[in-house]
């Protein structure tokens, strides 16, 4: 077999890791198993062989990426190399930017690390009594 006849196989979980969508290959495989990654609209397994031109839909948290594979790689490189492996659709980019703006506009949830202090309880009681009076 000559070099030109040798065909490299690229698994989708390895490609997602190389393209820096996931920090580890096992996280990529887990996302595939949970159905968060689709190839041309179909659920696949982590061992699915990908090819140049395949359209992927990747859901990570609230964000969805619609990308086309431009190059294949099994090795994780720098971020600039990873960005050359795929091309995101304009519609997908606009949707993600819109969602990011919406999430940023929402008020941050209020969390306390411990029980309310005596001062906090007095303010809560004062607030409740004002609400009951009106």
N, C-alpha and C positions, 0 to 999 in steps of 0.2 A: 504494500500500500504506500503510495507516494504522499507527500505533504499536502498537495492540492486536493487529494481525495479524502483526506482526514477531515471529518466533520465534528466540530465541537458541539456538545450538547450543553445547553444552559437551562438549569432548573429555575422555575419561577421564584422559589424561596431564596436561592443564591443570588439571582438577579436583583430582587428587591433589597437584599442586604447590600449588594455592591452599589446600587443606586441610592443608598442612604435613606431609604424610607423607614427602615427599622434599624435599631442599634445592634441587634443580634439576629442570626439566622433562625433561631428557635422562635423569636417573637414574630418574625415574618411567617414561619410555618403555622404558628398558632392563629394568626390573623387570617390566613388562607383557610384553615380548618373551620373557623367560625363564619366564613362566608363574607368577609369584609373585602376580599379581593376577587374580582371577576375578570375573565378574559372574554372580550366581545359579548358580554352579558351573561356568560355561563360560569357557574361555580366550578372551581378546579381543585386539584390536590396539589400539595407542595412539590411533588415530583413532576408536575406538568412541564413539558419542554416548551420554551417560548422562542419566538422568531422575530426578526426585524419586521416592523409593520403591525404587530399585534397591538390592539387597543385594550388598555387596562383601566379598570375603575377601582380606585383604592380609597377606602374609608378609614380615616384615622381620627378618632374622637368625633368632633362635630364637623370636621372638614372632609370634603370629597375631592379627589383628584381624578381627572380623566386625562390619561396620557397615552402617547404612542411611543413604542419602543423604536429608537433610532439605531442603537448599537447594543451588542451583547457583551457581557463581562461576568466572570465568576469571582473576580478579585475586587475587594473594596479598596478604592483609591481616595484621592482628595475630593473635596466637595465640588471643585470645578470639573474634575473628571466625571464625577457622578452626574452632574447636570447635563453633560453631553450625551448621556445614555438614553435620554428620553426628551419628549417635547410635550408640554402641557397645552391643552386646547385653550383658546381665548375665553370661551364660555365658562370653562371650569375655573380659570383664574379670576374672572369677574365675580363668579358666585362665591369663591373663597374670600375675596376682598370685601364683598358685601356682608358676608356672615361675620367676618372679623370686625367690621365696623359696628354691626349690631351688637355683638358680644361686648365690645369695648364701651358702647353707650349704656349698657345695663349697669345698674348700681352694683357695687361689690357687696356680697353677702357679709353680714355682721357676725363675727365669731368671737366668742370669749374663751379664754384659756381656762378659767376657773369659775367658781360660784360667784354670784354677784356680791359686791361688798355692801356694807351697811348703807353707804351713800347711794349706791345703785338701787337697792331695794326701796329706799325712800322715794327716789325719783320714779320708780315703776309704780309704787302705790299712789303717788301724786297723779301720775298720768292716768291710772285706772279710775281714780275717784273723779277726775275731771271728765272722763268719757262717760261715767255713770250719771253724772249730774246733768249732762246735756242731752 
